[in-house]
Amino acid sequence: MRANILKRKLTLRIKRKKRIRAKISGCENFPRISVFKSNRTLYIQAIDDVKAITLAAADGRKLGIKANKEGAKKIAAEFAKLLKTKKIEQAVFDRNGYVYHGVIAVLAESLRENGIRL
């Protein structure tokens, strides 16, 4: 029973992800910021979809950050500093199929507070 529920949740997230990715894309000056959230940590990266390269990335494991709201604020601050060193001040936010609520919402708001326009 539990396996069916988990499979259904994952299937719904993948459907949302495909629907979102059909509408958004990033370029060198206006990258796509993609978020991945596991049970333990957060991963975030800025992607140039035209050249298919990652411009910047932050790994929550290396920073010792957990997948909670405080961790989202910390990783967003570090990632914003990294983007500013690469002279990127605006981007499009790809929530990667996750609902814009909780950790994902805090991450996006913290990026905005640190000077990245989404």
Backbone as a printed PyTorch tensor [residue, N CA C, xyz], in Angstrom:
tensor([[[  0.8150,  -1.1940,   0.0000],
         [  0.0000,   0.0000,   0.0000],
         [  0.8620,   1.2630,   0.0000]],

        [[  1.8630,   1.3110,   0.9000],
         [  2.7210,   2.4890,   0.9940],
         [  3.5050,   2.7040,  -0.2890]],

        [[  3.9500,   1.6400,  -0.9270],
         [  4.7090,   1.7530,  -2.1690],
         [  3.8630,   2.3990,  -3.2610]],

        [[  2.5780,   2.0760,  -3.2820],
         [  1.6900,   2.6820,  -4.2730],
         [  1.5440,   4.1770,  -4.0660]],

        [[  1.4750,   4.6090,  -2.8120],
         [  1.3500,   6.0300,  -2.5040],
         [  2.6140,   6.7710,  -2.9210]],

        [[  3.7880,   6.2220,  -2.6020],
         [  5.0460,   6.8590,  -2.9740],
         [  5.2000,   6.9250,  -4.4890]],

        [[  4.8280,   5.8690,  -5.1750],
         [  4.9110,   5.8460,  -6.6280],
         [  3.9900,   6.9000,  -7.2350]],

        [[  2.8090,   7.0420,  -6.6730],
         [  1.8400,   8.0340,  -7.1560],
         [  2.3620,   9.4520,  -6.9430]],

        [[  2.9540,   9.7250,  -5.7700],
         [  3.5080,  11.0500,  -5.4950],
         [  4.6300,  11.3870,  -6.4750]],

        [[  5.5060,  10.4160,  -6.7250],
         [  6.6030,  10.6370,  -7.6620],
         [  6.0840,  10.8530,  -9.0780]],

        [[  5.0910,  10.0890,  -9.4770],
         [  4.5030,  10.2340, -10.8030],
         [  3.8850,  11.6210, -10.9790]],

        [[  3.1860,  12.0960,  -9.9670],
         [  2.5860,  13.4280, -10.0450],
         [  3.6500,  14.5190, -10.1200]],

        [[  4.7480,  14.3650,  -9.3550],
         [  5.8230,  15.3610,  -9.4090],
         [  6.4680,  15.3950, -10.7820]],

        [[  6.6800,  14.2380, -11.3850],
         [  7.2890,  14.1840, -12.7120],
         [  6.3710,  14.8100, -13.7540]],

        [[  5.0710,  14.6050, -13.6260],
         [  4.1270,  15.2340, -14.5470],
         [  4.1740,  16.7540, -14.4210]],

        [[  4.2220,  17.2580, -13.1600],
         [  4.3350,  18.7030, -12.9440],
         [  5.6400,  19.2260, -13.5130]],

        [[  6.7200,  18.4720, -13.3260],
         [  8.0340,  18.8760, -13.8160],
         [  8.0250,  19.0340, -15.3340]],

        [[  7.4560,  18.0750, -16.0430],
         [  7.3900,  18.1450, -17.5010],
         [  6.5410,  19.3280, -17.9650]],

        [[  5.4680,  19.5860, -17.2690],
         [  4.5850,  20.6930, -17.6190],
         [  5.3100,  22.0330, -17.4310]],

        [[  6.0860,  22.1470, -16.3580],
         [  6.8350,  23.3730, -16.0950],
         [  7.9490,  23.5580, -17.1180]],

        [[  8.7150,  22.4940, -17.3720],
         [  9.8690,  22.5820, -18.2740],
         [  9.4650,  22.8560, -19.7160]],

        [[  8.2410,  22.5550, -20.0820],
         [  7.7720,  22.8580, -21.4280],
         [  7.6140,  24.3700, -21.6280]],

        [[  7.4920,  25.1020, -20.5240],
         [  7.2210,  26.5320, -20.6060],
         [  8.4230,  27.4090, -20.3020]],

        [[  9.4330,  26.8990, -19.5910],
         [ 10.5610,  27.7490, -19.1990],
         [ 11.8640,  27.2260, -19.7620]],

        [[ 12.7840,  28.1630, -19.9790],
         [ 14.1120,  27.8310, -20.4660],
         [ 15.0610,  28.9370, -20.0210]],

        [[ 16.3330,  28.6340, -19.9270],
         [ 17.3020,  29.6190, -19.4990],
         [ 18.3690,  29.8360, -20.5480]],

        [[ 19.0180,  31.0070, -20.4930],
         [ 20.1370,  31.2980, -21.3850],
         [ 21.3030,  31.7980, -20.5300]],

        [[ 22.3750,  32.2280, -21.1670],
         [ 23.5800,  32.6130, -20.4210],
         [ 23.3310,  33.8080, -19.4970]],

        [[ 22.6070,  34.8130, -19.9700],
         [ 22.3520,  36.0040, -19.1660],
         [ 21.1330,  35.8620, -18.2630]],

        [[ 20.2850,  34.9090, -18.5570],
         [ 19.0390,  34.7040, -17.8150],
         [ 18.8640,  33.2110, -17.5770]],

        [[ 19.6880,  32.6180, -16.6780],
         [ 19.6890,  31.1600, -16.5130],
         [ 18.4600,  30.6280, -15.7830]],

        [[ 18.2780,  29.3410, -15.8950],
         [ 17.2190,  28.6400, -15.1750],
         [ 17.8230,  28.1240, -13.8730]],

        [[ 17.2060,  28.4640, -12.7530],
         [ 17.6720,  27.9820, -11.4570],
         [ 16.8280,  26.7680, -11.0900]],

        [[ 17.4640,  25.6170, -11.0670],
         [ 16.7800,  24.3590, -10.7960],
         [ 17.0970,  23.8890,  -9.3850]],

        [[ 16.0780,  23.3780,  -8.7060],
         [ 16.2020,  22.9330,  -7.3240],
         [ 15.8880,  21.4470,  -7.2560]],

        [[ 16.6960,  20.7080,  -6.4920],
         [ 16.3690,  19.3250,  -6.1760],
         [ 16.3880,  19.1790,  -4.6690]],

        [[ 15.3520,  18.5820,  -4.1410],
         [ 15.2070,  18.4240,  -2.7010],
         [ 15.1090,  16.9360,  -2.3920]],

        [[ 16.0600,  16.4460,  -1.6110],
         [ 15.9620,  15.0750,  -1.1170],
         [ 15.4690,  15.1480,   0.3260]],

        [[ 15.3620,  14.0240,   0.9720],
         [ 14.9260,  14.0270,   2.3670],
         [ 15.9780,  14.6350,   3.2830]],

        [[ 17.2310,  14.6020,   2.8750],
         [ 18.3220,  15.0620,   3.7390],
         [ 18.8760,  16.4290,   3.3960]],

        [[ 18.9130,  16.8000,   2.1210],
         [ 19.5840,  18.0360,   1.7480],
         [ 18.9780,  18.6550,   0.4960]],

        [[ 19.5150,  19.8250,   0.1240],
         [ 19.0610,  20.5690,  -1.0470],
         [ 20.2080,  20.7230,  -2.0350]],

        [[ 19.8750,  20.7520,  -3.2940],
         [ 20.8340,  21.0040,  -4.3600],
         [ 20.2270,  22.0790,  -5.2480]],

        [[ 21.0520,  23.0230,  -5.6930],
         [ 20.5520,  24.1070,  -6.5280],
         [ 21.6000,  24.4080,  -7.5880]],

        [[ 21.1370,  24.6840,  -8.8180],
         [ 22.0770,  24.9990,  -9.8850],
         [ 21.4650,  25.9620, -10.8850]],

        [[ 22.3270,  26.7610, -11.5040],
         [ 21.9300,  27.6830, -12.5650],
         [ 22.3540,  27.0580, -13.8930]],

        [[ 21.4130,  26.9440, -14.8210],
         [ 21.6380,  26.1990, -16.0490],
         [ 21.3920,  27.0830, -17.2600]],

        [[ 22.3160,  27.0370, -18.2110],
         [ 22.1490,  27.6620, -19.5200],
         [ 21.6310,  26.5770, -20.4600]],

        [[ 20.3360,  26.6300, -20.7930],
         [ 19.7320,  25.5880, -21.6180],
         [ 20.1290,  25.6860, -23.0910]],

        [[ 20.5640,  26.8510, -23.5430],
         [ 20.9750,  27.0060, -24.9380],
         [ 22.2520,  26.2130, -25.2040]],

        [[ 23.2410,  26.3620, -24.3070],
         [ 24.5060,  25.6420, -24.4500],
         [ 24.5260,  24.3210, -23.6890]],

        [[ 23.4840,  24.0680, -22.9080],
         [ 23.3590,  22.8550, -22.0950],
         [ 24.5310,  22.6940, -21.1220]],

        [[ 24.8120,  23.7800, -20.3640],
         [ 25.8740,  23.7330, -19.3560],
         [ 25.3570,  24.2910, -18.0350]],

        [[ 25.9910,  23.8690, -16.9580],
         [ 25.6960,  24.3950, -15.6310],
         [ 26.6320,  25.5570, -15.3620]],

        [[ 26.0600,  26.7160, -15.0600],
         [ 26.8570,  27.9120, -14.8210],
         [ 27.3380,  27.9920, -13.3710]],

        [[ 26.5110,  27.5660, -12.4390],
         [ 26.8680,  27.6030, -11.0170],
         [ 26.0450,  26.5440, -10.2940]],

        [[ 26.5940,  26.0270,  -9.2120],
         [ 25.8770,  25.0060,  -8.4440],
         [ 26.2480,  25.1080,  -6.9730]],

        [[ 25.3010,  24.7240,  -6.1220],
         [ 25.5370,  24.6530,  -4.6830],
         [ 24.9830,  23.3290,  -4.1850]],

        [[ 25.7900,  22.6570,  -3.3730],
         [ 25.4500,  21.3340,  -2.8570],
         [ 25.2790,  21.4500,  -1.3490]],

        [[ 24.1080,  21.1190,  -0.8570],
         [ 23.8270,  21.2100,   0.5630],
         [ 24.6730,  20.2820,   1.4120]],

        [[ 25.0940,  19.1390,   0.8500],
         [ 25.9400,  18.2070,   1.6120],
         [ 27.2890,  18.8340,   1.9140]],

        [[ 27.8740,  19.4950,   0.9200],
         [ 29.1940,  20.1020,   1.1200],
         [ 29.1370,  21.2700,   2.0840]],

        [[ 27.9830,  21.9540,   2.1220],
         [ 27.8300,  23.0860,   3.0260],
         [ 27.3030,  22.6670,   4.3980]],

        [[ 26.9560,  21.3910,   4.5460],
         [ 26.4320,  20.8900,   5.8060],
         [ 25.0250,  21.3930,   6.1000]],

        [[ 24.2150,  21.5180,   5.0610],
         [ 22.8740,  22.0830,   5.1790],
         [ 21.8320,  20.9860,   5.0550]],

        [[ 20.8330,  21.0390,   5.9240],
         [ 19.7400,  20.0750,   5.8760],
         [ 18.5990,  20.6250,   5.0240]],

        [[ 17.6570,  19.7640,   4.6700],
         [ 16.5190,  20.1450,   3.8270],
         [ 15.3970,  20.7050,   4.6720]],

        [[ 15.6630,  21.8220,   5.3510],
         [ 14.6300,  22.5060,   6.1110],
         [ 14.6670,  23.9920,   5.7610]],

        [[ 13.7970,  24.7790,   6.3680],
         [ 13.6900,  26.1900,   5.9910],
         [ 14.9580,  26.9780,   6.3180]],

        [[ 15.5880,  26.6870,   7.4440],
         [ 16.8330,  27.3810,   7.7940],
         [ 17.9360,  27.0270,   6.7990]],

        [[ 17.9970,  25.7610,   6.4340],
         [ 18.9730,  25.3220,   5.4420],
         [ 18.7280,  25.9590,   4.0880]],

        [[ 17.4610,  26.1310,   3.7250],
         [ 17.1210,  26.7630,   2.4550],
         [ 17.6090,  28.2100,   2.4290]],

        [[ 17.4750,  28.9150,   3.5540],
         [ 17.9560,  30.3010,   3.6210],
         [ 19.4720,  30.3560,   3.4610]],

        [[ 20.1780,  29.4370,   4.1120],
         [ 21.6430,  29.4300,   4.0480],
         [ 22.1440,  29.1110,   2.6470]],

        [[ 21.5750,  28.0810,   2.0270],
         [ 22.0510,  27.6890,   0.7010],
         [ 21.6920,  28.7560,  -0.3350]],

        [[ 20.5600,  29.4360,  -0.1560],
         [ 20.1880,  30.5070,  -1.0780],
         [ 21.1490,  31.6890,  -0.9680]],

        [[ 21.5720,  32.0100,   0.2490],
         [ 22.5240,  33.1100,   0.4400],
         [ 23.8650,  32.7750,  -0.2110]],

        [[ 24.3510,  31.5590,  -0.0180],
         [ 25.6190,  31.1410,  -0.6330],
         [ 25.5100,  31.1240,  -2.1560]],

        [[ 24.3950,  30.6310,  -2.6580],
         [ 24.1960,  30.5410,  -4.0980],
         [ 24.0770,  31.9260,  -4.7220]],

        [[ 23.4260,  32.8600,  -4.0290],
         [ 23.3060,  34.2270,  -4.5320],
         [ 24.6820,  34.8910,  -4.6280]],

        [[ 25.5450,  34.6510,  -3.6390],
         [ 26.9110,  35.1800,  -3.7050],
         [ 27.6550,  34.6230,  -4.9120]],

        [[ 27.4940,  33.3280,  -5.1430],
         [ 28.1410,  32.6770,  -6.2780],
         [ 27.6470,  33.2440,  -7.6040]],

        [[ 26.3420,  33.4830,  -7.7050],
         [ 25.7840,  34.0530,  -8.9350],
         [ 26.2740,  35.4810,  -9.1560]],

        [[ 26.3800,  36.2490,  -8.0830],
         [ 26.8430,  37.6340,  -8.2210],
         [ 28.2970,  37.6980,  -8.6670]],

        [[ 29.1200,  36.7350,  -8.2470],
         [ 30.5030,  36.7160,  -8.7190],
         [ 30.5750,  36.4170, -10.2160]],

        [[ 29.5590,  35.7210, -10.7220],
         [ 29.4900,  35.4210, -12.1530],
         [ 28.6620,  36.4450, -12.9040]],

        [[ 28.2910,  37.5570, -12.2200],
         [ 27.5410,  38.6740, -12.7930],
         [ 26.1760,  38.2670, -13.3250]],

        [[ 25.5030,  37.4070, -12.5730],
         [ 24.1390,  37.0030, -12.8980],
         [ 23.2330,  37.5820, -11.8240]],

        [[ 22.3000,  38.4550, -12.2240],
         [ 21.4270,  39.0890, -11.2500],
         [ 19.9650,  38.7710, -11.4560]],

        [[ 19.6240,  38.1010, -12.5530],
         [ 18.2390,  37.7020, -12.7650],
         [ 18.2060,  36.3140, -13.3740]],

        [[ 17.1580,  35.5890, -13.0550],
         [ 17.0430,  34.2110, -13.5070],
         [ 15.5780,  33.8060, -13.5000]],

        [[ 15.3170,  32.6340, -14.0450],
         [ 13.9840,  32.0560, -13.9950],
         [ 14.0420,  30.8670, -13.0340]],

        [[ 13.0420,  30.7400, -12.1630],
         [ 13.0570,  29.7320, -11.1070],
         [ 12.3230,  28.4860, -11.5740]],

        [[ 13.0260,  27.3560, -11.5440],
         [ 12.4520,  26.0610, -11.8910],
         [ 12.3000,  25.2740, -10.5960]],

        [[ 11.0670,  25.1260, -10.1390],
         [ 10.8250,  24.4280,  -8.8740],
         [ 10.8940,  22.9200,  -9.0480]],

        [[ 11.1230,  22.4530, -10.2630],
         [ 11.4020,  21.0450, -10.5550],
         [ 10.2540,  20.1130, -10.1750]],

        [[  9.0220,  20.6150, -10.3060],
         [  7.8640,  19.7810, -10.0120],
         [  7.4150,  19.8060,  -8.5650]],

        [[  8.1970,  20.4130,  -7.6860],
         [  7.8010,  20.5010,  -6.2840],
         [  6.7590,  21.5980,  -6.1280]],

        [[  5.8680,  21.4320,  -5.1640],
         [  4.8550,  22.4310,  -4.8820],
         [  5.5480,  23.6550,  -4.2850]],

        [[  5.1460,  24.8570,  -4.7280],
         [  5.7380,  26.0980,  -4.2290],
         [  5.1970,  26.3560,  -2.8240]],

        [[  5.8100,  25.6720,  -1.8650],
         [  5.3430,  25.7210,  -0.4870],
         [  6.4940,  25.2690,   0.4030]],

        [[  6.5710,  25.7790,   1.5950],
         [  7.5640,  25.3130,   2.5570],
         [  8.9870,  25.6440,   2.1540]],

        [[  9.8250,  24.6370,   2.0460],
         [ 11.2590,  24.8060,   1.7780],
         [ 11.4890,  25.4650,   0.4190]],

        [[ 10.7370,  25.0620,  -0.5940],
         [ 10.9210,  25.6080,  -1.9370],
         [ 10.5580,  27.0920,  -1.9570]],

        [[  9.4760,  27.4770,  -1.3040],
         [  9.0680,  28.8790,  -1.2410],
         [ 10.0920,  29.7150,  -0.4770]],

        [[ 10.6000,  29.1950,   0.6300],
         [ 11.6110,  29.9080,   1.4220],
         [ 12.8830,  30.0950,   0.6000]],

        [[ 13.2640,  29.0830,  -0.1590],
         [ 14.4480,  29.1660,  -1.0070],
         [ 14.3000,  30.2800,  -2.0430]],

        [[ 13.1670,  30.3360,  -2.7170],
         [ 12.9390,  31.3660,  -3.7310],
         [ 12.9050,  32.7620,  -3.1050]],

        [[ 12.2240,  32.9070,  -1.9700],
         [ 12.1520,  34.2020,  -1.3040],
         [ 13.5290,  34.6560,  -0.8260]],

        [[ 14.3220,  33.7230,  -0.3380],
         [ 15.6660,  34.0700,   0.1300],
         [ 16.5690,  34.4780,  -1.0300]],

        [[ 16.4100,  33.8540,  -2.1820],
         [ 17.1700,  34.2850,  -3.3620],
         [ 16.7940,  35.7180,  -3.7390]],

        [[ 15.4970,  36.0220,  -3.6720],
         [ 15.0470,  37.3870,  -3.9650],
         [ 15.6110,  38.3930,  -2.9550]],

        [[ 15.6180,  38.0230,  -1.6670],
         [ 16.1570,  38.8970,  -0.6280],
         [ 17.6450,  39.1570,  -0.8070]],

        [[ 18.3650,  38.1920,  -1.3870],
         [ 19.8020,  38.3300,  -1.6110],
         [ 20.1440,  38.9500,  -2.9660]],

        [[ 19.1530,  39.5040,  -3.6520],
         [ 19.4320,  40.3010,  -4.8500],
         [ 19.2900,  39.5920,  -6.1780]],

        [[ 18.7340,  38.4000,  -6.2130],
         [ 18.5160,  37.7140,  -7.4810],
         [ 17.0530,  37.8970,  -7.8620]],

        [[ 16.8220,  38.4700,  -9.0350],
         [ 15.4490,  38.6750,  -9.4900],
         [ 14.9420,  37.4270, -10.1770]],

        [[ 13.8420,  36.8930,  -9.6630],
         [ 13.2330,  35.6920, -10.2320],
         [ 11.9350,  36.0510, -10.9110]]])
